[in-house]
Amino acid sequence: MKKVIVIVGPTGSGKTGLSVKLAQHFHAEIINGDSVQVYQGLDIGSAKIKPQEKQNIKHHLLDVVSVDEDYSVYHFQKDVRKKIETIDLPMIVGGTGLYIQAALYDYEFIESSRDKDFEESHEQESNALIYQKLVELDPEIKIEINNRRRLLRAYEQALLGEPRSQKKNKDTLLYDALILYLDLDRPILEQRLYTRLENQLEEGFIEEVQKLREKNIHIQAIGYKELDQYLDGQYTLDEAKEAIIKSSKRLAKKQKTWFKNQMHPAILDALSPTLFEDAFFAIQSFLKEI
């Protein structure tokens, strides 16, 4: 199986700097694992790596689509898998758990454009009716009847001859993956989040949001949403900053739970003075495995 290194963790845990240093030593290429950083123009707010920080390491799936284009987990999964197959040693770095998991595990997604067409063709049918039709095609299906989008997706899969109940490998890794999670104590994380936000504001985060607004583009990602509300007069700047920190802390908590429960990573202390050495030896041992 193809070997893949994965470095994940909350915002402000130091993933970017560590990944570049490790990639230099192991001649790896980095694949972006952040769902916001795929978009052009979302630079400051997403903490996208700056050109001078890349240290001549190839980075993939950054700035690949316009902010007004649709780019779902389906597209990410497809693009990452293509990159993995063409890169000698791929290293996925980011914090969007579902996207990274979708790329690494035997999950299947239906293209979102097909989803919309399918939903429109069944918009007059009730959930109960769709569920009844689904059960006829896939008697073993277990699904929440009130989740209409998931219900329709399962029905479409069944119609295509790919009943969801028969997909037994969704928890199976498609690659030989080493997953490293950079952990931070909550008080330290909060401190870093405040420092990071102040730096982003100094770099022009508000101006970045303003440029998007001038194109009638309103991003719902953390930071962009709150500053958009600030520019609308819904928040003072201090209130917007507090809202960003609160949302970031909530996300970090969810990320940690997600990665620990869903992907079972090796957990490294992001503040350890031996962090690089710990990660280096973990990767070195992983690559030597036969």
N, C-alpha and C positions, 0 to 999 in steps of 0.2 A: 504493500500500500504506500501511496505517496505520503511523505512526511510533511507536516504543516506545523509551524510554530504559531501560537496564538497568545497575544498579550492583551489582557482586558483589565478593567478596573474603572472606578468612578472618575469623573472630571477632577483634574488637579492632582491625580495620583502619580504623575510623572511617566506615563506610558510613552509619550512621544520621544522624550530624551533618551530613555532607556532603550527603546526599540532601535533608534538610530545607531547607538553604540554597539548593540548586539548585532545588528545587521552588518556593520562594518567588519566585525570579527568573523562572522560566519558566512559572509558573502551572500546574504539574503536580500530579497526584494520585499518591500512592504506594501501590503494591500490595505487600503483604508477600510475600517470596520465601523464607521460612524455614518448613520443614515443622513445626517445634515451636511456633512462635508463632501458628499457627492455633487452638491449643487454649486454652480458658479455664482460668485458674488456673496456667498455666506461665509465670509472669511474670519472676521474678527469675532463675531458672536459664537462661531463653532470652534474657536481656537484652532483653526486650521494651521498646519505646519507652514512656516515661512520658507521661501526658497533657500535662504542662507542656512537654515537649520537642517536641511536634508543631507548635508555633507556628502553630496554626490551619490546618495543611495536612491535607487529607483523607487518611486512611489506610484501606486496604481489606484484608480477609481477616486481620484480627487478632481473636482471641477469637471465632471463628465457630462452633466446635463444642465440646462437652463432652469432657473427657479420656476418658470411657468410650465415646465414639462412634468409629465407623470413619471415617477420612478419609484416603483414599489419593491417590496421584499422579493417578489417574483423576478424582477429585473436584476436585483442585487445578487440573488442566488445564482442566476444564470451567468452573470458577468464574473463573479468571484470564481466559480468553478472553471471557467475558461482560463482565467489567470493562473489558477493553481496548476493546471495541466501544462502550461507553457513556461512556468518559472521553475528553475532548478530547486531553490529553497524558498518557498513563500512564507511570509510572516504577516499574519492578519493582526492589525492593531486597532482597537477601538472600544466602544462601550455600548453599542446597540445590540443587546443580547439576542433578540429574535432574528435579526439579520445574520449575525454570525452563526447562530445555530442552524438557520436555514441553509446556509452555504455548506456547512460541515456535515450535517446529518441527512439521513435519507428521507427528507421531507419533499413533498411535491406541492407546488402552488400553481393555480390556474392564472393565466395572464389577466390582468385587471380589466383590459378593454373587452375581453370576452365576457368577463363577469358582468359588466354593465349591460351589454347586449342581452345576456341571459336574464338578468334581473328585470329588464324592461319587458321582455317577452312573457314574463310570469307575474307582472305587477297586479293583475286582477285576481290572482289566486291567493287564497288564505294560507297561512302557515300550516293549518291543520290539513288542508288538501295536499299541499306539497309534501308534508310529512307522510301522508298516506301513500302517495305515489312513490316516495323514496323507499319506504319499508317494503313495498312490493318488489322493488329492484334490489334492495340490499336489506334482507330480513334481519341481519345481525347488527345493523347500525345502532349505535348509542349516541344520541345527540340531543341537545336542548332545543325543544320545539319553538321556543320564543326568540332564539337567535336567528333571525331571518337570513342574514347574509351567509352564515355558516351552513344553514339548512339548504339554501340554494346552491352553495358550492358543492355540498355533498350530493345533492340531487344531480347536478351537472356531471360530477365524476361518475355517478352510477349510470347515467345515460351514455357516457362514453365507454362504458364497460370496465371502469376502474373503481369498483365500490370501495368506499373508505374503510369499511370493516375488515377488508382483506389486506390492508396495508399494515403488515406486522413489523416493518423495519424502521419505523419513524424515529426510534431511539438509537438507531445504529449509525455509528460514524462511518463516513465514506472514506476517510483518510486516517492515517496514523498521526494523530494530533497531540501535541504537548500544549496544554492550556495553562497559562500562568496568570493568576489574578493578583494585582497589586492592591494590598489592603491598607487602609488608613483609619486610625482612630477618629471618631466623630468630631471631637473638639479641634483636632489638627485639620481635618477636612474642611470644617467650617471656616477656620482661619484662612486656609488656602483659597477657598471660594471667594471670600471677601477681597483678598489681595488680587486674585485673578480678575474679578469684575472691575475693580478700580483700574487695573492695567488696560482692560478692554475699553473702558470708557475714555481713557487717555488716548488710546490708539484710534478712536473714532467710531465706536460702536453705535452711538446715537446717529451719527451721520450715515452709517451703513444702513440703518433701519429707515432713515429719512429717504435715501435714494430708492429703496424698495417701495416706499409709500408713493413716491412720485410716479412710479410705474403701476400703481394700484395693486401692489403685491404685499400681502400681509402674511407673514410666516408665523406659524403656531408653535414653533420650537421655543424652549426655555430661553429667556433673555430677549429674543426678538418679540415675542408676544407682549411681555411686560413693558418694553420700551415703546412699542407701538401704542399701547394704552396710555403711556406717559405723554406721548406726542399728541394723543387725542384729548388730553386733559383729564383723564380718568384717575391718574396717579400724580403725586408730586414725584420728583426724581428720587428722593429718599424712600418713598413708599414703593416705587418701582424696584429699586435696588433690594429692598427687604423681601419683596415678592419673588425676585429672581433667586435670592439665596434660599428662601424657603422651598421653592420648587426644586432647586438643585439638590438640596439635602434630601428631599423626599425621593427624588430620582436615584440618588446614590444608594439609599437604603434598598430600593427596589432592585437596583442593579446587583447589589451584593447577594440578595436573596435569590435572584434569578440565576446568576452564574453558579452559586454554590449548589443549588438544588437541581438545576437543569444540565449543567456541563461539568460539574465536579472537578474544578481546577485545582492545581497546586497553588496554595496561597503563600504569597511572599509579603513581608513587611516592607511597604513602600518607603519607610523612613530608616530602614536598617543601613548602617554604614557599609555593610557587605552585600547590599542589594544586587549590584552588578555581578559580583562574584557568585552569588547564589543562583542568579538567573543563568549566568554563563555555564556553570557546572551542570545545572539541570538540562540545559540545551545540549551541551557536549555529551552527556550521558545518553540523552534521547537519540542523538544522531548516530551514536555508536551501536545502538541496539540493532540486532539482526532480525 
